[in-house]
Amino acid sequence: MSSLSNPPAGRRLFGGRPVLGFRHESSRRNFIRGAALVGVGASLVAWTSTDATAFAQDSASDLDILNYALTLEYLEAEFYTQGIAGDLLADRELELVTPIRDHEQAHVTALTETIQALGGTPAEKPTFMFPGETFADRDGFLTAASMFEELGVMAYHGQVPLIRSGEILGAAAAIAGVESRHAAVVADLLGTDPFPAAFETTRSMDEVLAAAGQFIQS
């Protein structure tokens, strides 16, 4: 089972608080739409029951999926950038986690260039509102990183069945593989199981709504 659905010691990613802020309502709604379609990530931003109802039966284009992935990559890149800058890690741990930050930054660049090549407009980079305890110590940072990487893996595996272009499908699968490696590295640093299951999992829409219930405002 994913550490997102069964977090250690009852912990939830970023304390169960939204961490993304968008300058434009259209950007916020586009991200939530992607979360509803793909099956993960809705709890990273405040959303409403109206959003869920509107998007649950929608369909996504490849550009929609790429922009949803780009927003998650923005978030991952910023998370690792801030964590490394906070001097929370040293020696071998720093040697292992620094490339993860570099990978996430490379994913941002690759997705941006792909969207532009397809004639689309890349999603805007949101603002980030990480809770203060996120970067307070090594254990908290790595625990959040582990849960975060599980989210990334599920996000990409949730997208794969929806992608129409074979070329884009191959690129998404390549990134998903790297995200899985990241999850394994961080889990090992925490002393937990780096490969807990024979198959990766995704989340259904019902599971997303249940997990994000605290963020749904009636």
C-alpha positions in Angstrom: 0.0 0.0 0.0 1.2 3.5 -0.7 2.6 5.6 2.1 0.2 8.3 1.0 -2.8 6.2 2.0 -1.0 4.8 5.1 1.6 7.5 6.2 4.1 6.7 8.9 2.9 7.5 12.5 -0.3 8.9 11.1 1.5 11.7 9.2 0.0 13.3 6.1 1.8 15.0 3.3 2.5 18.6 4.4 0.3 18.1 7.4 -2.7 17.8 5.2 -2.5 21.4 4.2 -2.6 22.9 0.6 0.8 24.1 -0.6 0.1 25.5 -4.1 -1.1 29.1 -4.8 -2.1 30.2 -8.3 -2.2 33.8 -9.6 -5.1 33.0 -11.8 -8.3 31.1 -11.1 -8.0 29.4 -14.5 -4.7 27.9 -13.5 -6.1 26.6 -10.2 -9.0 25.0 -11.9 -6.9 23.5 -14.6 -4.7 21.8 -12.0 -7.7 20.5 -10.1 -9.2 19.3 -13.3 -6.0 17.3 -13.9 -6.1 15.9 -10.4 -9.7 14.8 -10.8 -8.9 13.1 -14.2 -5.6 11.5 -13.2 -6.5 10.5 -9.7 -3.9 12.2 -7.4 -2.8 15.6 -6.2 -6.1 17.4 -5.5 -5.2 17.8 -1.8 -2.2 20.0 -2.7 -4.5 23.0 -3.4 -7.8 24.1 -1.8 -10.7 23.1 -3.9 -14.5 22.7 -3.7 -17.2 20.1 -4.3 -18.3 22.1 -7.3 -14.8 21.6 -8.8 -15.0 17.9 -8.3 -18.5 17.6 -9.9 -17.5 19.7 -12.9 -14.3 17.8 -13.6 -15.1 14.2 -12.7 -16.7 13.4 -16.1 -14.4 15.5 -18.2 -11.7 14.3 -20.6 -8.2 15.5 -20.9 -6.0 16.2 -23.9 -2.3 15.3 -24.0 -1.5 19.0 -23.4 -3.8 19.0 -20.3 -2.0 16.0 -18.9 1.4 17.5 -19.6 0.5 20.7 -17.9 -0.8 18.8 -14.9 2.5 16.9 -14.7 4.4 20.2 -15.1 2.7 21.7 -12.1 3.7 18.7 -10.0 7.2 18.9 -11.3 7.4 22.6 -10.3 6.4 21.6 -6.8 8.9 18.8 -6.6 11.7 20.9 -7.9 11.0 23.7 -5.4 10.6 21.2 -2.5 14.0 19.7 -3.1 15.7 23.1 -3.8 14.5 24.5 -0.5 15.3 21.3 1.4 18.9 21.1 0.1 19.4 24.9 0.7 18.4 24.4 4.3 21.4 22.2 5.0 19.3 19.4 6.3 21.4 16.7 4.7 25.1 15.9 4.6 27.6 13.4 3.2 26.1 10.4 1.4 22.5 11.6 1.9 23.3 14.9 0.3 25.0 13.1 -2.6 21.9 11.0 -3.2 19.3 13.7 -2.8 21.0 16.4 -4.8 20.6 14.5 -8.1 16.9 14.1 -7.3 16.6 17.9 -7.2 18.5 18.1 -10.5 16.2 15.5 -12.1 13.0 17.4 -11.1 14.4 20.6 -12.6 15.3 18.7 -15.8 11.7 17.4 -15.8 10.4 20.9 -15.6 12.5 21.9 -18.6 11.6 18.8 -20.7 7.9 19.2 -20.1 7.9 22.9 -20.8 9.8 22.4 -24.1 7.4 19.5 -25.1 4.3 21.6 -24.4 5.7 24.5 -26.4 6.7 22.1 -29.3 3.1 20.9 -29.4 1.9 24.4 -29.7 0.6 24.7 -26.2 1.2 27.2 -23.4 3.1 25.8 -20.4 1.3 26.0 -17.0 2.4 28.9 -14.9 4.7 28.2 -12.0 2.6 28.5 -8.8 3.6 30.0 -5.5 4.6 27.6 -2.8 3.3 27.6 0.8 5.2 24.9 2.5 4.3 24.5 6.3 7.1 25.7 8.5 7.9 22.3 9.8 8.6 20.9 6.3 12.2 22.0 6.5 12.7 22.0 10.2 14.8 18.8 10.4 16.2 15.9 8.4 13.6 13.4 9.4 10.7 15.6 8.6 12.1 16.6 5.2 12.8 13.0 4.2 9.4 11.8 5.4 7.7 14.4 3.3 10.0 13.6 0.4 9.1 9.9 0.6 5.4 10.7 0.6 5.9 13.2 -2.2 7.7 10.7 -4.4 4.9 8.2 -3.9 2.5 10.9 -5.1 4.7 11.5 -8.2 4.8 7.9 -9.1 1.0 7.5 -8.7 0.5 10.7 -10.8 2.5 9.4 -13.7 1.0 6.0 -13.6 -2.4 7.6 -13.4 -1.7 9.6 -16.6 -0.3 6.8 -18.7 -3.7 5.2 -19.7 -5.0 8.7 -20.7 -2.2 9.7 -23.1 -3.0 9.3 -26.8 0.4 10.1 -28.4 2.9 7.3 -28.4 5.8 9.7 -28.3 4.4 11.5 -25.2 3.5 8.1 -23.6 7.1 7.1 -23.9 8.4 10.3 -22.4 5.9 10.0 -19.5 6.9 6.4 -18.9 10.6 7.4 -18.8 9.9 10.1 -16.2 7.7 7.6 -14.2 10.6 5.2 -14.0 12.9 7.9 -12.6 10.3 9.0 -10.0 10.1 5.3 -8.9 13.9 5.3 -8.4 13.6 8.5 -6.4 10.9 6.9 -4.1 13.2 3.9 -3.6 16.2 6.1 -2.7 14.3 8.2 -0.2 12.6 5.2 1.4 16.0 3.5 1.9 17.4 6.7 3.5 14.5 6.5 6.0 15.1 2.8 6.6 11.8 1.7 5.1 11.0 -0.7 2.3 12.2 0.8 -1.0 10.0 -1.6 -3.1 6.9 -2.5 -1.0 4.8 -4.0 -3.8 5.2 -5.9 -7.1 3.0 -3.4 -8.9 2.7 0.4 -8.7 -0.7 1.8 -7.9 -2.9 4.6 -9.0 -6.0 6.1 -7.3 -9.6 6.1 -8.4 -11.7 9.2 -8.4 -13.6 8.0 -5.3 -10.3 7.4 -3.4 -9.1 10.9 -4.3 -12.3 12.5 -3.1 -12.1 10.5 0.2 -8.4 11.4 0.7 -9.0 15.1 -0.1 -12.3 15.4 1.8 -10.8 17.8 4.4 -10.0 20.3 1.6 -13.5 20.2 0.0 -15.4 23.2 1.1 -19.2 23.0 0.9 
